[in-house]
Amino acid sequence: MNICMFVKNSFEYDARVTKEARTLIGHGHDVTVVAIHVPEVTKEHETTADGIEVVRISRMHFGLGALSKLAGRYAGTIEQRHGRLTGDPIDVAKVAELGQIMPASTATPGANRPAEVPQARRAPSGVPSPTSRAWASLTTPLLRGVAHVARFGFRVVRALLGRQGRALKTWAINRRMIEVGVGSGADV
């Protein structure tokens, strides 16, 4: 008999569910556990040494993963451009600050990794000119301001949605978990 179990965690240290799944496997059943995926911490699909098949789904919903990557890429591009125009090293802390649109999460810590700094498109040629430095001193704060406004706007929308936003997020996660569970062909 195929059995599907759902947990609202990453199923890394859930002893109760692991013990139950082992018992079911010991009685000849196939067990699939649907859990939450933590980027760079857990695998999306794996079979444990005990024979438990684990399928993890993303907590990201409504395109937030793509939006987060876009914000990180934009922040990295701003700082790369600033470094190219001024000759200063890329401020990685500034990239991480500007590229993070969602606050840190204890549920999925790997999802909040710092933004990637893009590779230089062309190598800086010697010492930057005074005109280049002046242009950077005028435009970089404007571009950083755009990133700050975008982050603020995202947080305002989240605050305005409040409980409804959390309900939508829960609904989206539950829907994806049920799709995986039904797709697994489980009897129970």
ZIFEN-V233830 format. One record per residue. N is the residue number from 1. RES is the residue in one letter. D_FIRST is the distance of its C-alpha to the first C-alpha in Angstrom with 2 decimals. Layout:
n=N res=RES d_first=D_FIRST
n=N res=RES d_first=D_FIRST
This chain:
n=1 res=M d_first=0.00
n=2 res=N d_first=3.83
n=3 res=I d_first=6.40
n=4 res=C d_first=10.03
n=5 res=M d_first=13.04
n=6 res=F d_first=16.63
n=7 res=V d_first=19.77
n=8 res=K d_first=23.34
n=9 res=N d_first=24.51
n=10 res=S d_first=24.34
n=11 res=F d_first=21.79
n=12 res=E d_first=24.35
n=13 res=Y d_first=25.18
n=14 res=D d_first=22.68
n=15 res=A d_first=22.37
n=16 res=R d_first=20.61
n=17 res=V d_first=17.62
n=18 res=T d_first=17.66
n=19 res=K d_first=17.75
n=20 res=E d_first=14.84
n=21 res=A d_first=12.69
n=22 res=R d_first=14.09
n=23 res=T d_first=13.32
n=24 res=L d_first=9.58
n=25 res=I d_first=9.83
n=26 res=G d_first=12.14
n=27 res=H d_first=9.83
n=28 res=G d_first=7.73
n=29 res=H d_first=5.07
n=30 res=D d_first=6.25
n=31 res=V d_first=8.61
n=32 res=T d_first=11.18
n=33 res=V d_first=14.30
n=34 res=V d_first=16.82
n=35 res=A d_first=20.29
n=36 res=I d_first=23.98
n=37 res=H d_first=25.72
n=38 res=V d_first=29.04
n=39 res=P d_first=31.21
n=40 res=E d_first=32.61
n=41 res=V d_first=30.61
n=42 res=T d_first=26.90
n=43 res=K d_first=25.18
n=44 res=E d_first=23.57
n=45 res=H d_first=20.60
n=46 res=E d_first=19.79
n=47 res=T d_first=17.42
n=48 res=T d_first=18.68
n=49 res=A d_first=19.72
n=50 res=D d_first=16.92
n=51 res=G d_first=14.32
n=52 res=I d_first=13.70
n=53 res=E d_first=14.00
n=54 res=V d_first=16.68
n=55 res=V d_first=18.02
n=56 res=R d_first=21.31
n=57 res=I d_first=23.36
n=58 res=S d_first=27.13
n=59 res=R d_first=29.04
n=60 res=M d_first=31.80
n=61 res=H d_first=32.21
n=62 res=F d_first=34.73
n=63 res=G d_first=36.14
n=64 res=L d_first=37.12
n=65 res=G d_first=35.97
n=66 res=A d_first=38.31
n=67 res=L d_first=41.02
n=68 res=S d_first=40.81
n=69 res=K d_first=41.16
n=70 res=L d_first=44.08
n=71 res=A d_first=45.81
n=72 res=G d_first=45.46
n=73 res=R d_first=46.83
n=74 res=Y d_first=49.71
n=75 res=A d_first=50.60
n=76 res=G d_first=50.60
n=77 res=T d_first=52.78
n=78 res=I d_first=55.27
n=79 res=E d_first=55.74
n=80 res=Q d_first=55.92
n=81 res=R d_first=58.58
n=82 res=H d_first=60.47
n=83 res=G d_first=60.49
n=84 res=R d_first=61.68
n=85 res=L d_first=64.49
n=86 res=T d_first=65.68
n=87 res=G d_first=64.85
n=88 res=D d_first=63.04
n=89 res=P d_first=59.76
n=90 res=I d_first=56.56
n=91 res=D d_first=55.75
n=92 res=V d_first=52.07
n=93 res=A d_first=52.04
n=94 res=K d_first=53.29
n=95 res=V d_first=50.61
n=96 res=A d_first=47.92
n=97 res=E d_first=49.63
n=98 res=L d_first=50.12
n=99 res=G d_first=46.79
n=100 res=Q d_first=44.60
n=101 res=I d_first=44.17
n=102 res=M d_first=41.45
n=103 res=P d_first=42.13
n=104 res=A d_first=40.33
n=105 res=S d_first=36.89
n=106 res=T d_first=35.58
n=107 res=A d_first=32.01
n=108 res=T d_first=32.19
n=109 res=P d_first=35.24
n=110 res=G d_first=34.74
n=111 res=A d_first=35.05
n=112 res=N d_first=38.69
n=113 res=R d_first=39.94
n=114 res=P d_first=43.56
n=115 res=A d_first=44.60
n=116 res=E d_first=45.36
n=117 res=V d_first=49.00
n=118 res=P d_first=49.51
n=119 res=Q d_first=51.38
n=120 res=A d_first=55.09
n=121 res=R d_first=55.96
n=122 res=R d_first=59.38
n=123 res=A d_first=61.06
n=124 res=P d_first=63.70
n=125 res=S d_first=67.12
n=126 res=G d_first=69.36
n=127 res=V d_first=70.44
n=128 res=P d_first=69.53
n=129 res=S d_first=72.52
n=130 res=P d_first=73.81
n=131 res=T d_first=72.92
n=132 res=S d_first=69.31
n=133 res=R d_first=69.16
n=134 res=A d_first=70.73
n=135 res=W d_first=68.31
n=136 res=A d_first=65.35
n=137 res=S d_first=66.86
n=138 res=L d_first=67.08
n=139 res=T d_first=63.82
n=140 res=T d_first=61.27
n=141 res=P d_first=61.61
n=142 res=L d_first=61.12
n=143 res=L d_first=57.93
n=144 res=R d_first=56.65
n=145 res=G d_first=57.57
n=146 res=V d_first=55.40
n=147 res=A d_first=52.42
n=148 res=H d_first=53.29
n=149 res=V d_first=53.63
n=150 res=A d_first=50.23
n=151 res=R d_first=48.60
n=152 res=F d_first=50.50
n=153 res=G d_first=49.58
n=154 res=F d_first=45.87
n=155 res=R d_first=46.12
n=156 res=V d_first=48.19
n=157 res=V d_first=45.60
n=158 res=R d_first=42.88
n=159 res=A d_first=45.16
n=160 res=L d_first=46.00
n=161 res=L d_first=42.39
n=162 res=G d_first=41.76
n=163 res=R d_first=39.06
n=164 res=Q d_first=38.32
n=165 res=G d_first=37.68
n=166 res=R d_first=35.24
n=167 res=A d_first=33.49
n=168 res=L d_first=33.31
n=169 res=K d_first=31.95
n=170 res=T d_first=29.22
n=171 res=W d_first=28.42
n=172 res=A d_first=28.27
n=173 res=I d_first=25.96
n=174 res=N d_first=23.60
n=175 res=R d_first=23.69
n=176 res=R d_first=22.85
n=177 res=M d_first=19.95
n=178 res=I d_first=18.50
n=179 res=E d_first=19.16
n=180 res=V d_first=17.22
n=181 res=G d_first=14.23
n=182 res=V d_first=14.36
n=183 res=G d_first=15.07
n=184 res=S d_first=12.01
n=185 res=G d_first=10.04
n=186 res=A d_first=7.68
n=187 res=D d_first=6.33
n=188 res=V d_first=7.89
